[in-house]
Amino acid sequence: MPPMAPMPAAAPPPPAPPVGNNPLEGPQPITSKWATTFYGFAEFDAINDSTQSFNDAAGNAAIIKKPALGGKNDRTTFGMRNSRIGFKLTSPEYHGIKASGVVEGDFLGNQPPTATEQQLFSSPTFRVRHFALKVETPVVDMMFGQYWALFGWQAYFDPNTVEIQGVPGEVFSRTAQARISKTIKSGDTAFDIAVAAVRPPQRDSGVPDGQAGLKFTYGGWKGVHTVGSAGTQADGLAIGVSGVMRRFIVPNFNAEPTGRKGKTGMGISIDALLPVVPGTLENRANSLTLTGSFVTGTGIADEYTGLTGGVAFPALPNPSMANPAPTYTSDIDPGLVTFDSSGGLHTINWQSYIIGAQYFLPIPEVWISANYSHMKSSNATRYVSSAGAAKIFDKSHWWDVNLFYDMTKAVRFGGEFAQFMQTYGDGKDAKNNRFQFSAFYIF
């Protein structure tokens, strides 16, 4: 993944051209002070899974348990949907104000549920990843649009993996937001402070998410860090703390609601990047970098990729055996909140950590990486019957090992073995083994 944070600063303008005899003859056309950078990568993925649970991007989707047919048979996927294109844009500085923008998309967009395999993988839907503007002033910086969520200080601490992100246990989200930040620098040290109003996961709550974060970076001790699979950069030692606060208000648990119930969700993320053996892009040999993230919260499942755990709203009571049975219509995505048998509203708790290491061999074009994550929920199965709990997983383990090779500065190959494990509310485990080979042309 090419580095996306921070967004590009405007280049200093060249000397102003001479003006005519009349200085009031009006503004002159600007032809050379704007800058545009085109970037991205073309990606090919060949994936074999031991179950029929996942598409190319696995995320936190549920693993099919044995003896179900999909839990006993494998699946092979060829695709290119994670290929990416983007533009970084900068404009002339104006009275000390720098403006820049980013436009980026890939081909992992939502497709109609009736899409065939041919349509899904050969004619995928293009989607927006980032579409944002940044304004840098002498006082504060401002950013508006869809970009990495501030929660988790994404994507500075992302792990290195061949797999399409986000992987299990990794906070990985982009969303529309308005952010204000300030970077205080002194020598090699930088201290970032940021707050953001973020698109709420439930519009009907009427309240945007609030996110805030602090990050310390020491640029005098840098390590080589590949973010995802395609973006290799030299990053300084860093520690970040961030939090999210949100409000949920849903119709009460009735076929014809007469009121609404509210609940508050919140989360905290602690992240670190540690260059154990420092390195540079010009001298990567023997460099070793560690990454780690710890997250705990409630009502934050959407901060992970595709996470619900199988949590859904229960069926309404039907003592009179009405046919058709009464149904509850929700106005919120699944996995964030649910009701108990008495109609009480509860947010779903999740706690996770993910740690990773990447080591560049003495042959600097070759490196290895490994990651491990663990997730658990203390209440995902609490509000359902034993039969319902059998459909919900409340624990997840994931690990992988990766081998990368840069054939040229533009061509990269990567291989991965990963194992996904989930424990369901009935105590049964489900497991999926994944082999993946990917090729990248990075531009």
Secondary structure, 3 states (H helix, E strand, C coil): CCCCCCCCCCCCCCCCCCCCCCCCCCCCCCCCCCEEEEEEEEEEEEEEECCCCCCCCCCCCCCCCCCCHHHCCCEEEEECCCCEEEEEEECCCECCEEEEEEEEEECCCCCCCCCCHHHHHHCCCCEEEEEEEEEECCCCEEEEEEEECCCCCCCCCCCECCCCCCCCCCECCEEEEEEEEEEEEECCEEEEEEEEEECCCCHHHCCCEEEEEEEEEEEEEEEEEEEECCEEEEEEEEEEEEEEEEEEEEECCCCCCCCEEEEEEEEEEEEEEEEEECCCCCCCCCCEEEEEEEEEEECCHHHECCCCCCCCCCCCCCCCCCCCCCCCCCCCCCCCEEECCCCCEEECEEEEEEEEEEEECCCCCEEEEEEEEEEECCCCCCCCCHHHHCCCEEEEEEEEEEEEEECCCCEEEEEEEEEEEEEECCCCEEEEEEEEEEEEEEC
